[in-house]
Amino acid sequence: MSETLTPNPKSRTPTTTFRLQSPTSPFQLGSNDDQLERARARAARAASIRRKSIPPPPSVAPSTDNCFSKEQINELFQNCIRLASENKINQKNTWELTLIDHISEIIKAEVEDDVEMNFQKASCTLEAGVKIYASRVDSVHSEAYKVLGGINRAGREDEKG
């Protein structure tokens, strides 16, 4: 049976459904079951916790020729930080600096040595990486304009001849 909503809540029974009294909406509304909503929320939270507790799949190990020892990683870090602090990172040497490729290894080496991460070292690494990346972008930009100039010259020669 359906019943209309009235201002007097004592007149309705908990097992009946209510008809929304609106000229445009004849939909049936079910009763509000707080216990059912709580049970659904608990089940959703439990499912979320189960999803989070599943360990991620093992990552593919990097190739052996790309792995550096701790000493090599520290040497790479110190060299790149020195060049960045002396402002000697430029378009000519930026492609030889592999700090960006090994940032994760530098951070892992730092975490293995100390219990806590050294955020100062991480920020210096990130700053040097940004300088290297910016120089690489500038290098690609200038090389692209050189190629464009060569194509433009070749097009003019074809029009003349």
C-alpha positions, 0 to 999 in steps of 0.5 A: 500500500502506498501512503502520502507524506504528511507533516505528522510522522506518527501516522505512518508505519515503518513497513509502508512505502511512501508516494512523493506528492508532486505534480511532476513526480509520481515516484515511490520512495522507500523507507529510510533504513539506517541500519542497511545504510550502515551495513553497506558503508561498513562493507564498502570500507572493508572492501576498500581495505582489502583492495589496499592490502593487496601488494602491488605486482613486482616491478620489472628489474632494470637491466644489468647494464643500467644499474650502478653501484652505490659508489657510482650513484654517489659519484654521479650525484656529487658530480651533477650537484657540483655542476648545477651549483657552479651553473655549468650545466649547458646544452653541450653536456646535458645529454651526458648527465644521467641524473634524471635516469637514476633519481629513483636509485639515488633516493633508494640508496639514501633510504637504505643508508638512513632510517629517514629520508634526507629531504635536503638531498632530495631537493638538491637532486630534484633541483639539479634534475630540473636544470638538466631537463631544462637544458635538454629542452633548450637543446631540442628547441635549438636543434629543431630550429636548425633543422627548420632552417635547413629545410627552409633553405632547401625549399628556396633552392628548389624554387630557384633551380 
